[in-house]
Amino acid sequence: MNEPDIRAVFPALEQKVYGKPLVYLDNAATAQKPEKVIALLDEMNSGVNGNIHRAVHFLSVQCTERYEQARRVIKKYINAAHEHEIIFTSGTTASVNLLAYSFGQRYIRKGDRIVVTTQEHHSNIVPWQLLCERTGAVLEVWDIDDSGVLDPKKLEVILDKSGPAPKLLAMAHISNVLGLVNPVRDIIRIAHHYKVPVMIDGAQGIVHRRVDVQDLDADFYVFSGHKLYGPTGTGVLYGKEKYLEEMGPWQGGGDMIASVSLTNGTKYAPLPMKFEAGTANFIGAAALGAAVEFMDSMDELWLKEHEETLVSETVKKLSEIEGLTLYGTAGTYYGLSWEKIPLFSFSVEGAHPNDMALLLDKMGIAVRSGQLCAEPLVERLGQTALLRISFGVYNTLEELDYFAACLRKAVAMLR
Ligand SMILES: Cc1ncc(COP(=O)(O)O)c(C=O)c1O
């Protein structure tokens, strides 16, 4: 694809809101879909539709093939060792809940420790709190420093406490508030030194970094389809075979069984179907495969340069606004590098984020405001709400200019 023409394959970008051309800067919440994904959804919704893994008829076989092809595409994209390590879910939230249930049942007992960080999205906090309530396990927090980054030495203190090591570290690849890429490869190495498995919440990570789960040595990596230019209601739990084999299912129903008897109990299907009970969102999963192919087809070098330019230009524009505080700055901390993606959360003195967001909306600009589903982090940063802009592959420097001019206007109106 000729990358500057990328906007042409996203029909959503052509629309106007309040008579103004849409400037969509809420990609971290959900991204727009390319034609290829839309066409596949349309084709399957309007005819190529038969329940998978069950029937021998033409449509069922077609859909099964597309569903399993998507699994192969994703396996290759994230370099999993096996196709059956890719479990389809309805999104990051469902993946974390699945893990909290099944990993919890298998490995977590009263008094065990589970570690999360202050950076986490609610989806990577609440399922673990629920698990702690069920089992009597304890949630331990690896706190950020005042710059928002994580000191690995503090992790070592948590991991090295007397008594048994924590049972799991669950943390974000990229915070949806700070837009900083955690050096997860190094962190996983530290955790593994203490024999602690690691789950990476890749909801933002997989959108902005090429992920190789074997190179990272992640034990689990979870993400959503809709942030990756795919459909809503789709997602993935990647897990190492050794854990997935040992874990029991989290939901029962069709497709996850090998045999069912009313007298002799049920034998479960092998991976991956053990974790895919009921009729899967097979149309969505197939379209997620198309979205991953779309990402794979992008010119990596162009995308990297485009993101770097957006980051440096946005930092420059935001620094020109008086009273603006930006949270999450790229740099070297604790001897490790924290890169920034084009995602910026900030506050502006004298202007509430929700008011700014409403004014920007009337100018055609979609942004996010509030606690950003990360209340502990926003509080830790000393705020009650923030304004966030997040760029997708199709956003341009012209849009950034327009946003910066509109933000100035909004701030002036509110002060
Ligand atoms: C870092 C992070 N984790 C988890 C989620 C939850 O994703 P979903 O709502 O698609 O399940 C999000 C969504 O914004 C996120 O940014």
The ligand as a Tripos MOL2 file, in Angstrom:
@<TRIPOS>MOLECULE
LIG
   16    16     1     0     0
SMALL
NO_CHARGES

@<TRIPOS>ATOM
      1 C1         -4.2630   -1.4480   28.4620 C.3       1 LIG1
      2 C2         -5.6780   -1.9250   28.2940 C.ar      1 LIG1
      3 N1         -6.0480   -3.0830   28.8420 N.ar      1 LIG1
      4 C3         -7.2790   -3.5750   28.7070 C.ar      1 LIG1
      5 C4         -8.2420   -2.8960   27.9880 C.ar      1 LIG1
      6 C5         -9.6050   -3.4830   27.8560 C.3       1 LIG1
      7 O1         -9.8830   -3.8250   26.5270 O.3       1 LIG1
      8 P1        -11.3270   -4.3090   26.0760 P.3       1 LIG1
      9 O2        -12.2930   -3.3080   26.6040 O.co2     1 LIG1
     10 O3        -11.2420   -4.3350   24.5850 O.co2     1 LIG1
     11 O4        -11.5460   -5.6470   26.6690 O.co2     1 LIG1
     12 C6         -7.9140   -1.6690   27.4060 C.ar      1 LIG1
     13 C7         -8.9230   -0.8830   26.6860 C.2       1 LIG1
     14 O5         -8.8370    0.3160   26.5730 O.2       1 LIG1
     15 C8         -6.6000   -1.1910   27.5440 C.ar      1 LIG1
     16 O6         -6.2200   -0.0280   26.9940 O.3       1 LIG1
@<TRIPOS>BOND
     1     1     2 1
     2     2     3 ar
     3     2    15 ar
     4     3     4 ar
     5     4     5 ar
     6     5     6 1
     7     5    12 ar
     8     6     7 1
     9     7     8 1
    10     8     9 2
    11     8    10 1
    12     8    11 1
    13    12    13 1
    14    12    15 ar
    15    13    14 2
    16    15    16 1
@<TRIPOS>SUBSTRUCTURE
     1 LIG1         1 GROUP 0 **** ****
